[in-house]
Amino acid sequence: MSRNKNSILAWATLIMIVMGIILICLGAFRYQDVSGWGFAAVGVGFFANAWVFNALKGRV
């Protein structure tokens, strides 16, 4: 399987979406205090980065 730029960005996008979901779930279900807000905020940041990576596919 060849690894070109688009496939690398696709894998990075998928991994970042999975990590974002995990972090948001940790913030929502595991930590009920202020640290939960931090986990959820970082998870949303992962979603934003994944959106940028997805937008870069085909342009780099």
JOKA-V698070 format. One record per pair of residues at least 24 apart in sequence whose ideal C-beta (glycine too) atoms are under 7 Angstrom apart, sorted by sequence separation. I is the first residue (numbers start at 0). J is the second residue. D is the distance in whole Angstrom. If there is no record, write none. Layout:
BEGIN
I	J	D
I	J	D
END
This chain:
BEGIN
19	45	3
18	45	5
19	46	5
15	45	5
16	46	7
19	49	7
15	48	6
16	49	5
15	49	4
12	49	5
15	52	7
12	52	5
11	52	5
12	53	5
8	52	5
8	55	6
9	56	7
8	56	5
5	56	5
5	57	6
4	59	5
END
